[in-house]
Amino acid sequence: MAETKDNSLHWTFLTNHAHVFLCIARNPDLRLRDIAGIVGITERATHRIVSDLIDAGFVDVRREGRCNVYLVHPEKQLRHPIEAHRQVSDLIRLIQKS
């Protein structure tokens, strides 16, 4: 979580699942260790989230040498009823730097 000037923790609008997903969408060959560092969670939590994303069909993984490369499925619908009318690509476009 992000810290404020008084060092107290506060909430963010996106979940860790969204943060991990957006890291993968931006750079599909990032290592889990790197994603964990960017998001600010443990490598174990990152592995669990990536497994969730793979199990739900939002991401595929393939092995290239000693590394994993991830493939995002931008056509997938978002899961919550409030945003279910949107695709993953809409979220990526919204967050991605221009």
Beta strands, then each sheet from edge to edge (+ up, - down):
strand 1: 59-64
strand 2: 67-72
sheet 1: 1+ 2-
end
